[in-house]
């Protein structure tokens, strides 16, 4: 099989099965695992897969910069945001992560809702300035411009001094094997710090993130109260997550 044919075969497997296991492909094609790994390295370099131990997973489309992400699945994000905003109870405290889906949540919160919002996103804080009964706490630190949030040691330390009833957390990848992932190590650490300060954590994930993975793991499934997504309820990935005990809140 020519290299171009192997490439097409690997991409077809990724689309059909949601993952590639290098040793299985090598056995199927009668080639060495090293050859499969070289092919996967080339695909990863082109942004067509996310390499993991033993193979590869679909790469998340949500790792582009903040400006570009605004145009990715806006309807799906609004649906997820509507369900997430309904979890915020009057007089409760919520930690609201950064990102475009979390910004949609901020915009979906009723203007007269009396609550406390803790965030490390300047854009989310700005979106809530005209909510007269919302107490705002903005966590400072180095601004990570890719996602328009603060990260780093100062931001993590600030997060460790707050507590909340609820954390609404965004990720770029949701996969049964890889778990919850994002594209930057410091951002992943900040998300863990935020989640650890809340009684419950719900993941915000529009459909394009389901079944994909990014480089850095955020949280194990055991630390998550539920997943809010507009993905097709019959998506096999959701069935796998449900089998893992993940509570799924549909946002159809």
TIFI-747766 format. One line per field, with one value per atom (N, C-alpha, C): residue in three letters; atom name; x negated, y, z negated. Coordinates in Angstrom, 1 decimal. Example, Ala and Ser with C-alpha at 12.3 -4.5 7.8 and 13.67 -1.06 7.14 Angstrom:
% TIFI-747766
rest	ALA ALA ALA SER SER SER
atom	N CA C N CA C
px	-13.2 -12.3 -13.2 -12.8 -13.7 -12.9
py	-5.7 -4.5 -3.3 -2.2 -1.1 0.0
pz	-7.8 -7.8 -7.8 -7.1 -7.1 -7.9
This chain:
% TIFI-747766
rest	UNK UNK UNK UNK UNK UNK UNK UNK UNK UNK UNK UNK UNK UNK UNK UNK UNK UNK UNK UNK UNK UNK UNK UNK UNK UNK UNK UNK UNK UNK UNK UNK UNK UNK UNK UNK UNK UNK UNK UNK UNK UNK UNK UNK UNK UNK UNK UNK UNK UNK UNK UNK UNK UNK UNK UNK UNK UNK UNK UNK UNK UNK UNK UNK UNK UNK UNK UNK UNK UNK UNK UNK UNK UNK UNK UNK UNK UNK UNK UNK UNK UNK UNK UNK UNK UNK UNK UNK UNK UNK UNK UNK UNK UNK UNK UNK UNK UNK UNK UNK UNK UNK UNK UNK UNK UNK UNK UNK UNK UNK UNK UNK UNK UNK UNK UNK UNK UNK UNK UNK UNK UNK UNK UNK UNK UNK UNK UNK UNK UNK UNK UNK UNK UNK UNK UNK UNK UNK UNK UNK UNK UNK UNK UNK UNK UNK UNK UNK UNK UNK UNK UNK UNK UNK UNK UNK UNK UNK UNK UNK UNK UNK UNK UNK UNK UNK UNK UNK UNK UNK UNK UNK UNK UNK UNK UNK UNK UNK UNK UNK UNK UNK UNK UNK UNK UNK UNK UNK UNK UNK UNK UNK UNK UNK UNK UNK UNK UNK UNK UNK UNK UNK UNK UNK UNK UNK UNK UNK UNK UNK UNK UNK UNK UNK UNK UNK UNK UNK UNK UNK UNK UNK UNK UNK UNK UNK UNK UNK UNK UNK UNK UNK UNK UNK UNK UNK UNK UNK UNK UNK UNK UNK UNK UNK UNK UNK UNK UNK UNK UNK UNK UNK UNK UNK UNK UNK UNK UNK UNK UNK UNK UNK UNK UNK UNK UNK UNK UNK UNK UNK UNK UNK UNK UNK UNK UNK UNK UNK UNK UNK UNK UNK UNK UNK UNK UNK UNK UNK UNK UNK UNK UNK UNK UNK UNK UNK UNK UNK UNK UNK UNK UNK UNK UNK UNK UNK UNK UNK UNK UNK UNK UNK UNK UNK UNK UNK UNK UNK UNK UNK UNK UNK UNK UNK UNK UNK UNK UNK UNK UNK UNK UNK UNK UNK UNK UNK UNK UNK UNK UNK UNK UNK UNK UNK UNK UNK UNK UNK UNK UNK UNK UNK UNK UNK UNK UNK UNK UNK UNK UNK UNK UNK UNK UNK UNK UNK UNK UNK UNK UNK UNK UNK UNK UNK UNK UNK UNK UNK UNK UNK UNK UNK UNK UNK UNK UNK UNK UNK UNK UNK UNK UNK UNK UNK UNK UNK UNK UNK UNK UNK UNK UNK UNK UNK UNK UNK UNK UNK UNK UNK UNK UNK UNK UNK UNK UNK UNK UNK UNK UNK UNK UNK UNK UNK UNK UNK UNK UNK UNK UNK UNK UNK UNK UNK UNK UNK UNK UNK UNK UNK UNK UNK UNK UNK UNK UNK UNK UNK UNK UNK UNK UNK UNK UNK UNK UNK UNK UNK UNK UNK UNK UNK UNK UNK UNK UNK UNK UNK UNK UNK UNK UNK UNK UNK UNK UNK UNK UNK UNK UNK UNK UNK UNK UNK UNK UNK UNK UNK UNK UNK UNK UNK UNK UNK UNK UNK UNK UNK UNK UNK UNK UNK UNK UNK UNK UNK UNK UNK UNK UNK UNK UNK UNK UNK UNK UNK UNK UNK UNK UNK UNK UNK UNK UNK UNK UNK UNK UNK UNK UNK UNK UNK UNK UNK UNK UNK UNK UNK UNK UNK UNK UNK UNK UNK UNK UNK UNK UNK UNK UNK UNK UNK UNK UNK UNK UNK UNK UNK UNK UNK UNK UNK UNK UNK UNK UNK UNK UNK UNK UNK UNK UNK UNK UNK UNK UNK UNK UNK UNK UNK UNK UNK UNK UNK UNK UNK UNK UNK UNK UNK UNK UNK UNK UNK UNK UNK UNK UNK UNK UNK UNK UNK UNK UNK UNK UNK UNK UNK UNK UNK UNK UNK UNK UNK UNK UNK UNK UNK UNK UNK UNK UNK UNK UNK UNK UNK UNK UNK UNK UNK UNK UNK UNK UNK UNK UNK UNK UNK UNK UNK UNK UNK UNK UNK UNK UNK UNK UNK UNK UNK UNK UNK UNK UNK UNK UNK UNK UNK UNK UNK UNK UNK UNK UNK UNK UNK UNK UNK UNK UNK UNK UNK UNK UNK UNK UNK UNK UNK UNK UNK UNK UNK UNK UNK UNK UNK UNK UNK UNK UNK UNK UNK UNK UNK UNK UNK UNK UNK UNK UNK UNK UNK UNK UNK UNK UNK UNK UNK UNK UNK UNK UNK UNK UNK UNK UNK UNK UNK UNK UNK UNK UNK UNK UNK UNK UNK UNK UNK UNK UNK UNK UNK UNK UNK UNK UNK UNK UNK UNK UNK UNK UNK UNK UNK UNK UNK UNK UNK UNK UNK UNK UNK UNK UNK UNK UNK
atom	N CA C N CA C N CA C N CA C N CA C N CA C N CA C N CA C N CA C N CA C N CA C N CA C N CA C N CA C N CA C N CA C N CA C N CA C N CA C N CA C N CA C N CA C N CA C N CA C N CA C N CA C N CA C N CA C N CA C N CA C N CA C N CA C N CA C N CA C N CA C N CA C N CA C N CA C N CA C N CA C N CA C N CA C N CA C N CA C N CA C N CA C N CA C N CA C N CA C N CA C N CA C N CA C N CA C N CA C N CA C N CA C N CA C N CA C N CA C N CA C N CA C N CA C N CA C N CA C N CA C N CA C N CA C N CA C N CA C N CA C N CA C N CA C N CA C N CA C N CA C N CA C N CA C N CA C N CA C N CA C N CA C N CA C N CA C N CA C N CA C N CA C N CA C N CA C N CA C N CA C N CA C N CA C N CA C N CA C N CA C N CA C N CA C N CA C N CA C N CA C N CA C N CA C N CA C N CA C N CA C N CA C N CA C N CA C N CA C N CA C N CA C N CA C N CA C N CA C N CA C N CA C N CA C N CA C N CA C N CA C N CA C N CA C N CA C N CA C N CA C N CA C N CA C N CA C N CA C N CA C N CA C N CA C N CA C N CA C N CA C N CA C N CA C N CA C N CA C N CA C N CA C N CA C N CA C N CA C N CA C N CA C N CA C N CA C N CA C N CA C N CA C N CA C N CA C N CA C N CA C N CA C N CA C N CA C N CA C N CA C N CA C N CA C N CA C N CA C N CA C N CA C N CA C N CA C N CA C N CA C N CA C N CA C N CA C N CA C N CA C N CA C N CA C N CA C N CA C N CA C N CA C N CA C N CA C N CA C N CA C N CA C N CA C N CA C N CA C N CA C N CA C N CA C N CA C N CA C N CA C N CA C N CA C N CA C N CA C N CA C N CA C N CA C N CA C N CA C N CA C N CA C N CA C N CA C N CA C N CA C N CA C N CA C N CA C N CA C N CA C N CA C N CA C N CA C N CA C N CA C N CA C N CA C N CA C N CA C N CA C N CA C N CA C N CA C N CA C N CA C N CA C N CA C N CA C N CA C N CA C N CA C N CA C N CA C N CA C N CA C N CA C N CA C N CA C N CA C N CA C N CA C N CA C N CA C N CA C N CA C N CA C N CA C
px	-0.8 0.0 -0.9 -0.6 -1.4 -1.1 -2.1 -1.9 -0.6 -0.3 1.0 2.2 2.1 3.3 3.4 2.2 2.2 2.8 2.4 2.9 4.4 5.0 6.4 7.1 6.4 7.0 7.0 6.0 5.9 7.0 7.1 8.1 9.5 9.7 11.0 11.3 10.3 10.5 10.8 10.1 10.3 11.8 12.3 13.7 14.7 14.4 15.4 15.4 14.2 14.0 13.7 13.3 13.0 11.7 10.9 9.5 8.7 7.4 6.5 5.6 5.6 4.7 3.6 2.3 1.2 1.0 1.0 0.6 1.7 3.0 4.1 4.0 3.6 3.5 2.3 1.2 0.0 0.3 1.1 1.4 2.4 3.3 4.3 3.6 2.6 2.0 0.7 0.3 -1.0 -2.2 -2.2 -3.4 -3.8 -5.0 -5.5 -4.7 -4.7 -4.2 -4.9 -6.2 -7.0 -6.5 -6.1 -5.5 -4.2 -3.4 -2.1 -2.4 -3.3 -3.7 -4.2 -5.0 -5.5 -4.4 -3.4 -2.2 -1.5 -1.3 -0.5 -1.3 -2.6 -3.4 -3.1 -3.1 -2.9 -1.5 -0.5 0.9 1.1 0.4 0.4 -0.2 -1.3 -2.0 -1.1 -0.2 0.8 2.1 2.1 3.3 4.5 4.2 5.3 5.6 4.8 5.1 4.3 4.7 4.0 3.3 2.0 1.3 1.4 1.7 1.7 0.9 0.7 -0.1 0.6 -0.1 0.5 1.2 1.4 2.2 2.5 3.8 4.2 5.7 6.2 7.6 7.9 9.2 9.6 9.1 8.6 8.1 9.3 9.3 10.4 10.3 11.4 11.4 11.4 11.5 11.6 10.3 9.2 7.9 7.4 8.2 7.9 8.0 7.5 7.5 9.0 9.0 10.3 11.2 10.6 11.4 12.0 11.2 11.7 12.8 12.7 13.6 15.0 15.1 16.5 17.4 16.8 17.6 17.8 17.3 17.4 18.7 19.6 20.9 21.5 21.9 22.5 23.9 24.7 26.0 25.8 24.9 24.7 24.2 23.4 22.9 24.1 25.0 26.1 27.1 27.2 28.1 27.4 26.1 25.4 25.5 25.3 25.4 26.7 27.8 29.1 29.4 28.9 29.0 28.1 26.9 26.0 26.5 27.0 27.5 28.6 29.4 30.5 30.0 28.7 28.2 27.8 27.7 27.3 28.5 28.5 29.6 29.4 30.6 30.5 29.7 28.8 28.0 26.9 26.7 25.6 24.3 23.2 21.9 21.5 21.1 20.7 19.4 18.5 17.2 17.5 17.2 17.5 16.2 15.8 14.6 14.6 13.4 13.4 13.8 13.7 14.0 15.3 15.6 16.7 18.0 18.0 19.2 19.6 18.5 18.8 19.3 18.8 19.3 20.8 21.2 22.6 23.4 22.8 23.5 23.8 22.7 22.9 24.0 24.1 25.1 26.5 26.5 27.8 28.3 27.5 28.0 29.0 30.1 31.1 30.5 30.9 30.3 30.6 31.7 32.1 31.7 31.0 30.6 29.6 29.9 28.9 28.0 26.8 25.8 24.4 23.4 22.0 21.3 20.6 19.9 18.4 17.7 16.2 15.6 14.8 14.2 12.8 12.1 10.7 10.7 11.9 12.1 12.5 11.7 12.1 13.3 13.5 14.6 15.9 15.9 17.1 17.4 16.4 16.7 17.3 16.8 17.4 18.8 19.1 20.5 21.5 21.0 22.0 22.0 21.3 21.3 22.7 23.6 24.9 25.9 25.5 26.4 26.3 27.3 27.3 27.1 27.6 27.6 26.5 25.6 24.6 23.3 22.8 21.5 20.4 19.4 18.4 17.0 16.4 15.0 14.1 13.2 12.3 10.9 10.5 9.2 8.1 7.1 6.0 4.9 4.0 2.8 2.4 1.5 1.0 2.1 2.4 3.5 3.0 3.7 3.4 4.3 3.7 4.6 5.3 4.7 5.4 6.8 7.0 8.4 9.0 8.3 8.7 9.1 8.1 8.3 6.9 7.0 5.7 5.3 4.0 3.4 2.1 1.4 0.2 0.3 -0.8 -0.9 0.0 0.0 0.8 2.3 2.7 4.1 4.6 3.7 4.0 4.1 3.2 3.2 4.5 4.9 6.1 7.3 7.3 8.4 8.5 7.4 7.4 8.0 8.3 8.8 10.3 11.0 12.4 13.1 14.4 15.2 16.6 17.2 18.5 19.3 20.6 21.5 21.4 21.0 21.0 19.9 19.3 18.2 18.7 18.7 19.1 17.8 17.3 16.0 16.0 15.2 15.1 13.8 13.9 12.8 12.8 11.7 11.6 11.9 11.7 11.9 12.6 13.5 14.3 14.2 13.5 13.3 13.4 14.0 14.1 12.7 11.8 10.4 9.5 9.4 8.5 9.1 10.4 11.0 11.3 11.2 11.4 10.1 9.9 8.6 8.7 7.5 7.4 6.0 5.8 4.6 3.4 3.5 2.4 2.3 1.0 0.8 1.2 0.8 1.2 2.7 3.4 4.8 5.5 4.9 5.4 5.3 4.1 3.9 4.9 5.2 6.1 7.5 7.9 9.2 9.3 8.3 8.3 8.4 7.7 7.8 9.2 9.8 11.2 12.2 12.1 13.0 12.9 11.7 11.4 12.1 12.5 13.1 14.6 15.2 16.7 17.2 18.4 19.1 19.4 19.8 20.1 19.5 19.1 18.5 19.2 19.7 20.4 19.5 19.4 18.6 19.4 19.0 19.7 19.0 19.8 19.2 20.1 20.0 20.8 20.4 21.2 21.1 19.7 19.1 17.9 16.7 16.9 15.8 16.0 17.1 17.4 16.6 15.9 15.2 13.8 13.4 12.1 11.2 9.9 8.9 7.9 7.4 6.3 5.1 4.1 2.8 2.9 3.5 3.4 4.7 4.5 5.7 6.1 7.4 7.9 8.4 9.3 9.9 10.3 10.2 10.8 12.3 13.0 14.5 15.0 14.3 14.8 15.0 14.3 14.4 15.5 16.3 17.2 18.7 19.5 20.9 21.7 21.4 22.2 21.6 22.1 21.7 22.9 22.8 23.8 23.4 24.2 23.9 25.1 24.9 26.0 25.8 24.8 24.6 25.8 25.9 27.0 27.0 28.2 28.3 27.9 27.9 27.6 26.1 25.4 23.9 23.3 22.6 22.0 21.0 20.4 19.5 20.2 21.4 22.2 22.6 22.9 23.2 22.0 20.9 19.7 19.5 19.7 19.6 20.6 21.9 22.9 22.5 21.9 21.4 20.4 19.6 18.6 19.2 20.6 21.3 21.3 21.1 21.1 22.6 23.1 24.4 24.4 25.3 25.3 26.6 26.4 27.6 27.7 28.8 28.9 29.3 28.8 29.1 29.5 30.5 30.9 31.9
py	-1.2 0.0 1.2 2.2 3.4 4.3 5.2 6.1 6.9 7.4 8.2 7.3 6.1 5.2 4.9 4.7 4.5 5.7 6.8 8.1 8.1 7.9 7.9 6.8 5.7 4.6 5.0 5.6 6.1 7.1 8.1 9.1 8.5 7.5 6.8 6.1 5.4 4.8 5.8 6.9 7.9 8.4 8.6 9.1 8.1 6.8 5.7 5.2 5.1 4.5 5.4 6.6 7.6 7.4 6.5 6.3 5.4 5.5 4.6 3.9 2.5 1.8 1.3 1.8 1.5 0.0 -0.8 -2.2 -2.9 -2.5 -3.1 -2.8 -1.5 -1.1 -1.8 -1.9 -2.6 -4.0 -4.7 -6.1 -6.2 -5.3 -5.3 -5.1 -4.2 -3.8 -4.6 -5.4 -6.2 -5.3 -4.2 -3.3 -3.2 -2.5 -2.4 -1.3 -1.4 -0.3 1.0 0.9 2.1 2.9 2.1 2.8 3.5 2.9 3.5 4.7 4.6 5.8 7.0 6.7 7.7 8.4 7.6 8.2 9.0 8.6 9.4 10.7 10.6 11.9 12.9 12.4 13.3 13.9 13.1 13.6 14.6 14.3 15.2 16.5 16.5 17.7 18.6 18.0 18.7 19.1 18.7 19.0 18.2 16.9 16.1 15.0 14.9 13.9 14.4 13.8 14.1 12.7 12.7 11.5 11.2 10.0 9.5 8.3 7.8 6.5 5.4 4.8 3.6 3.9 5.2 5.5 7.0 7.3 8.6 8.8 10.0 10.3 11.5 11.8 12.9 14.2 15.2 16.4 17.4 18.1 19.1 20.3 20.8 22.0 23.2 23.1 24.2 24.7 24.4 24.9 26.1 26.6 27.8 29.0 30.2 31.3 31.8 32.6 33.1 33.7 34.6 35.2 34.2 33.3 32.3 31.4 31.1 30.2 30.8 32.1 32.7 32.3 31.9 31.4 29.9 29.2 27.7 27.4 26.8 26.2 27.2 28.4 29.4 29.0 28.3 27.8 26.7 25.8 24.8 25.4 26.4 27.0 27.7 28.3 29.0 28.0 26.8 25.8 25.3 25.0 24.6 25.6 26.9 28.0 28.1 27.9 28.0 27.0 25.8 24.7 25.1 25.5 25.8 27.0 28.0 29.2 28.8 27.7 27.3 26.6 26.2 25.6 26.6 27.9 28.9 29.4 29.1 29.4 30.8 31.4 32.7 32.6 33.7 33.8 32.7 32.0 31.1 31.7 31.0 31.5 30.5 31.0 30.2 30.6 29.6 29.9 29.7 30.7 30.6 30.7 29.6 29.5 30.5 30.6 31.5 30.7 31.4 30.8 31.3 30.9 31.4 30.8 29.5 28.9 29.5 29.7 30.4 31.8 32.5 33.8 33.8 32.7 32.6 32.3 31.6 31.4 32.7 33.5 34.8 35.6 35.6 36.4 35.7 34.4 33.8 33.9 34.4 34.6 35.8 35.6 36.6 37.9 39.0 40.3 40.6 40.2 40.5 39.4 38.4 37.3 37.8 37.5 37.9 36.7 36.8 35.7 36.3 35.4 35.8 35.0 35.8 35.1 35.4 34.3 34.3 33.8 34.6 34.3 34.8 34.1 34.6 35.2 35.5 36.0 37.4 38.3 39.8 39.9 39.2 39.3 38.9 37.9 37.5 38.5 39.1 40.1 41.3 41.7 42.8 42.6 41.3 41.0 41.1 41.0 41.0 42.4 43.4 44.7 45.3 45.0 45.6 44.8 43.7 42.9 43.5 44.2 45.0 44.2 43.0 42.2 41.0 41.1 40.1 40.7 40.0 40.3 39.7 40.5 40.0 39.9 38.8 38.6 38.2 39.1 38.8 38.4 37.1 36.6 37.1 37.7 38.3 37.3 37.7 36.9 37.3 36.5 36.7 36.4 37.3 37.1 36.2 35.0 34.1 34.5 35.3 35.9 34.9 33.8 32.8 32.5 32.5 32.2 33.3 34.5 35.7 35.4 34.7 34.4 34.6 34.7 34.7 33.3 33.1 31.8 32.1 31.0 31.1 31.0 31.1 31.0 31.9 33.2 34.2 33.9 33.5 33.2 31.9 30.9 29.7 30.0 30.8 31.2 31.9 32.8 33.6 32.6 31.6 30.7 29.9 29.6 28.8 29.5 30.8 31.5 31.9 31.2 31.4 30.0 30.1 28.8 29.1 28.1 28.3 27.1 27.3 26.1 25.3 26.1 25.5 26.0 25.1 25.5 25.1 26.0 25.7 25.8 24.7 24.6 24.2 25.0 24.6 23.8 23.0 22.2 22.2 21.8 21.7 20.3 19.3 17.9 17.1 16.2 15.3 13.9 13.0 11.7 10.6 9.5 8.4 7.9 7.9 7.4 8.5 9.6 10.7 11.5 11.5 12.3 13.7 14.7 16.1 16.8 17.4 17.9 19.4 20.0 21.4 21.5 22.6 22.7 23.3 23.8 24.5 24.0 23.7 23.1 24.1 25.3 26.3 26.5 26.5 26.7 25.4 24.3 23.0 23.1 23.6 23.7 24.7 25.8 26.8 26.2 25.4 24.8 23.8 23.1 22.2 23.0 24.1 24.9 25.4 25.9 26.4 25.3 24.2 23.1 22.6 22.6 22.2 23.0 24.3 25.2 25.2 24.3 24.3 22.9 23.0 21.8 20.9 21.4 20.7 21.3 20.5 20.9 20.3 21.2 20.7 21.2 20.3 20.6 21.1 22.2 22.8 22.3 21.6 21.1 21.0 22.0 21.9 20.7 20.3 19.0 18.8 19.8 19.6 19.1 19.2 18.8 17.3 16.8 15.4 14.4 13.5 12.5 13.0 14.1 14.7 14.8 15.1 15.3 16.4 17.0 18.0 17.4 18.2 17.6 17.4 18.3 18.3 17.9 17.0 16.5 17.5 17.7 18.7 18.0 17.1 16.4 15.0 14.1 12.8 12.8 11.9 11.9 11.8 11.2 11.1 12.4 13.5 14.8 15.7 15.1 15.9 15.5 16.5 16.2 15.9 16.4 16.2 16.9 16.5 17.1 17.7 19.0 19.6 19.7 19.1 19.1 19.1 19.7 19.7 18.5 17.6 16.5 15.6 14.9 14.0 13.0 12.8 11.9 10.5 10.1 8.8 8.7 9.7 9.7 8.5 7.6 6.5 6.9 8.1 8.6 8.9 9.5 9.7 8.5 7.4 6.1 5.6 5.7 5.3 6.1 7.4 8.2 7.8 7.6 7.2 5.8 5.0 3.7 3.9 5.0 5.4 6.0 6.3 6.9 8.4 9.0 10.4 10.8 11.8 12.3 13.3 13.1 13.9 14.8 16.1 17.0 17.4 17.0 17.3 18.8 19.4 20.8 20.9 20.0 19.9 21.0
pz	0.0 0.0 0.0 0.9 1.0 -0.2 -0.5 -1.6 -1.6 -0.4 -0.3 -0.6 -0.2 -0.4 -1.9 -2.6 -4.0 -4.8 -4.3 -4.9 -4.8 -3.6 -3.5 -4.3 -4.4 -5.3 -6.7 -7.2 -8.6 -8.9 -8.0 -8.2 -8.2 -7.3 -7.3 -8.6 -9.1 -10.4 -11.5 -11.5 -12.5 -12.5 -11.3 -11.1 -11.5 -11.2 -11.4 -12.8 -13.4 -14.7 -15.9 -15.5 -16.6 -17.2 -16.7 -17.2 -16.3 -16.4 -15.7 -16.7 -16.7 -17.5 -16.6 -16.8 -15.8 -15.6 -16.7 -16.5 -15.7 -15.8 -15.1 -13.6 -13.3 -11.9 -11.3 -12.0 -11.5 -11.2 -12.0 -11.8 -10.6 -10.5 -9.4 -8.0 -8.0 -6.7 -6.4 -7.4 -7.3 -7.2 -8.0 -8.0 -9.4 -9.7 -11.0 -11.8 -13.1 -13.9 -13.7 -13.4 -13.2 -12.0 -11.0 -9.7 -10.1 -10.9 -11.3 -12.1 -13.0 -13.9 -13.0 -12.0 -11.1 -10.4 -9.9 -9.2 -10.2 -11.4 -12.4 -12.8 -12.8 -13.1 -12.0 -10.7 -9.6 -9.6 -10.0 -10.1 -11.2 -12.3 -13.5 -13.1 -12.4 -12.0 -11.1 -10.4 -9.6 -10.3 -11.6 -12.4 -12.1 -11.6 -11.2 -12.3 -13.3 -14.4 -15.6 -16.7 -18.0 -18.4 -18.4 -18.8 -20.2 -20.6 -22.0 -22.1 -23.3 -23.5 -22.8 -21.9 -21.1 -19.9 -19.6 -18.4 -18.2 -17.9 -17.6 -17.8 -18.1 -18.2 -17.3 -17.1 -16.3 -17.0 -16.3 -16.8 -17.0 -18.1 -18.3 -17.4 -16.8 -16.0 -16.9 -18.2 -19.1 -19.7 -19.0 -19.5 -18.8 -17.8 -17.1 -18.1 -17.7 -18.7 -19.0 -20.0 -20.5 -19.4 -18.6 -17.6 -16.6 -16.2 -15.2 -15.8 -17.1 -17.8 -17.9 -17.8 -17.8 -16.7 -15.6 -14.4 -14.4 -15.4 -15.4 -16.2 -15.5 -16.1 -17.1 -16.6 -17.5 -18.0 -17.1 -17.6 -18.7 -18.5 -19.5 -20.8 -20.8 -22.0 -22.7 -21.9 -22.6 -23.2 -22.6 -23.2 -24.5 -24.5 -25.7 -26.8 -26.4 -27.3 -28.0 -27.2 -27.8 -28.9 -28.7 -29.8 -30.9 -30.7 -31.7 -32.6 -32.0 -32.7 -33.7 -33.3 -34.1 -35.4 -35.5 -36.7 -37.7 -37.3 -38.3 -39.1 -40.3 -41.2 -41.8 -42.2 -42.8 -44.1 -44.3 -45.5 -45.6 -44.5 -44.5 -44.0 -44.1 -43.6 -42.5 -41.3 -40.2 -39.7 -39.5 -38.8 -37.3 -36.5 -35.1 -34.3 -33.7 -32.9 -31.7 -31.1 -29.9 -28.7 -27.5 -26.2 -25.7 -24.4 -23.8 -24.2 -24.7 -25.2 -26.5 -27.4 -28.7 -28.5 -27.5 -27.2 -26.8 -26.1 -25.8 -27.0 -28.0 -29.3 -30.0 -30.0 -30.7 -30.0 -28.7 -28.0 -28.2 -28.6 -28.8 -30.2 -31.2 -32.5 -32.6 -33.3 -33.4 -34.0 -33.4 -33.9 -35.3 -35.8 -37.2 -38.2 -37.7 -38.6 -39.7 -40.9 -42.0 -42.3 -41.9 -42.2 -42.2 -42.5 -42.4 -41.3 -40.4 -39.4 -39.6 -39.7 -39.8 -38.5 -37.9 -36.6 -36.4 -35.5 -35.1 -33.7 -33.2 -31.9 -31.9 -31.4 -31.3 -30.4 -29.4 -28.5 -29.1 -30.0 -30.7 -31.8 -32.5 -33.5 -32.8 -31.6 -30.9 -30.4 -30.1 -29.6 -30.7 -32.0 -33.1 -33.8 -33.3 -34.0 -34.1 -33.2 -33.2 -34.0 -34.7 -35.5 -36.9 -37.3 -38.5 -39.8 -39.8 -41.0 -41.0 -40.0 -39.9 -40.6 -41.6 -42.2 -41.4 -41.0 -40.1 -40.8 -40.7 -41.1 -39.9 -39.6 -38.4 -39.0 -38.7 -39.1 -38.2 -38.8 -38.0 -37.8 -36.9 -36.5 -35.1 -34.6 -33.2 -32.2 -31.3 -30.3 -29.2 -29.0 -27.9 -26.8 -25.8 -24.8 -23.9 -23.7 -22.8 -23.3 -24.6 -25.1 -25.9 -25.9 -26.6 -28.1 -28.8 -30.2 -30.9 -32.2 -33.0 -33.4 -33.4 -33.7 -34.5 -34.8 -35.5 -37.0 -37.7 -39.1 -39.9 -39.5 -40.2 -40.1 -38.9 -38.7 -39.5 -39.5 -40.2 -41.7 -42.2 -43.6 -44.0 -43.1 -43.3 -43.4 -42.5 -42.4 -43.7 -44.4 -45.6 -46.8 -46.6 -47.7 -47.5 -46.6 -46.4 -46.6 -46.7 -46.7 -46.1 -45.5 -44.8 -44.9 -44.6 -44.5 -43.2 -42.1 -40.8 -40.0 -39.2 -38.2 -36.8 -35.9 -34.5 -33.7 -33.2 -32.7 -31.2 -30.4 -29.0 -28.7 -27.7 -27.3 -25.8 -25.2 -23.7 -23.2 -24.1 -23.6 -24.7 -24.2 -25.1 -24.5 -25.1 -24.6 -25.7 -25.4 -26.5 -26.9 -26.0 -26.4 -26.9 -26.2 -26.5 -27.6 -27.8 -28.9 -28.4 -29.4 -29.1 -28.9 -27.7 -27.3 -26.8 -26.8 -26.2 -25.6 -24.9 -24.1 -24.8 -26.0 -26.7 -28.1 -28.5 -29.8 -31.0 -30.9 -31.9 -32.0 -30.9 -30.9 -31.5 -31.3 -31.9 -33.4 -33.9 -35.3 -35.9 -35.2 -35.8 -35.8 -34.8 -34.9 -36.0 -36.3 -37.5 -38.8 -38.9 -40.1 -40.3 -39.2 -39.3 -39.7 -39.1 -39.4 -40.8 -41.4 -42.7 -43.8 -43.4 -44.4 -44.3 -43.6 -43.5 -44.0 -44.5 -44.9 -43.8 -42.6 -41.4 -40.2 -39.3 -38.0 -36.8 -35.9 -34.7 -33.5 -32.6 -31.4 -30.3 -29.7 -28.5 -27.2 -26.4 -25.2 -24.0 -23.1 -21.9 -21.1 -20.1 -19.5 -18.8 -18.3 -17.5 -18.4 -19.7 -20.7 -21.1 -20.8 -21.3 -20.4 -21.1 -20.4 -19.9 -20.3 -19.9 -21.1 -20.9 -21.9 -21.6 -22.7 -22.6 -23.4 -23.5 -24.1 -25.6 -26.3 -27.8 -28.5 -29.4 -30.2 -31.2 -31.4 -32.4 -33.6 -33.5 -34.7 -34.4 -35.4 -35.2 -35.3 -34.7 -34.7 -36.1 -37.0 -38.4 -39.1 -38.6 -39.2 -38.6 -37.7 -36.9 -37.3 -37.5 -37.9 -36.6 -35.5 -34.3 -33.1 -31.9 -30.6 -30.0 -29.6 -28.8 -27.4 -26.5 -25.1 -24.2 -23.0 -22.0 -21.0 -21.3 -20.4 -20.2 -19.1 -18.9 -20.0 -20.7 -21.8 -21.4 -20.1 -19.7 -19.3 -19.5 -19.2 -20.0 -19.3 -20.1 -21.2 -21.0 -22.0 -23.3 -23.2 -24.4 -25.0 -24.3 -24.9 -25.7 -25.1 -25.9 -27.1 -27.1 -28.3 -29.3 -28.9 -29.8 -30.5 -29.7 -30.3 -31.4 -31.3 -32.3 -33.5 -33.5 -34.6 -34.5 -33.3 -33.1 -32.9 -33.7 -33.5 -32.4 -31.4 -30.2 -30.2 -30.2 -30.1 -28.6 -27.9 -26.5 -26.3 -25.3 -25.0 -23.5 -23.2 -21.8 -21.5
